[in-house]
Amino acid sequence: GEIADLQSQLRKKQSGNAEKVKQLEQQLNQTKVADEAKLQALKDREQEAEAQLQSKVTASNQELSDAQAQVATLQQQLQQMTNASKSSSGRLDNQLQQAKSEATQSEQALEDKLQQLNTTDSGRIADLQSQLREKQSE
C-alpha cells in the first residue's frame, strides 16, 4: 500500500512537472516569437532608415551636380561675355583709329583746298589791281 501510495504521488509529481515543462515551453515559444517579431521590426526600421539616408545622399549629390552645372554654365557665359567685350573693344578701337585717320585726311584736304583758293584769290586780286591801275591811268 505504501509503494502504491508513493507511486501515485510520483505520478502526480511527474504529471505536475510535465504540465510545468509544457507551460514553460509555451512561454519560451511565445517569448521567441515576440523577440523574433521585435528583431524583424528593428531590421525593417534599419532598412527604412538606410533607404531614407540613401535617398538623401542621392538628392544631395543631385543638388551638388546641378550646382556644379550652373557654375560651369555661368563661367562659360562670363568667358563669352569677356571675349565679346574684348572683340567689341577691339572693333571700337579700330573704328576710332579709322575715324581719326579720316578726320586728319579731311582736314588736310580742306587745308589744301583753302591754300589753293588763297593762291587763286591772290592771283585774281593782283589781276584786278593791275586792271584798276590801267583804268585809272586812262
Secondary structure, 3 states (H helix, E strand, C coil): CHHHHHHHHHHHHHHHHHHHHHHHHHHHHHHHHHHHHHHHHHHHHHHHHHHHHHHHHHHHHHHHHHHHHHHHHHHHHHHHHHHHHHHHHHHHHHHHHHHHHHHHHHHHHHHHHHHHHHHHHHHHHHHHHHHHHHHHHC
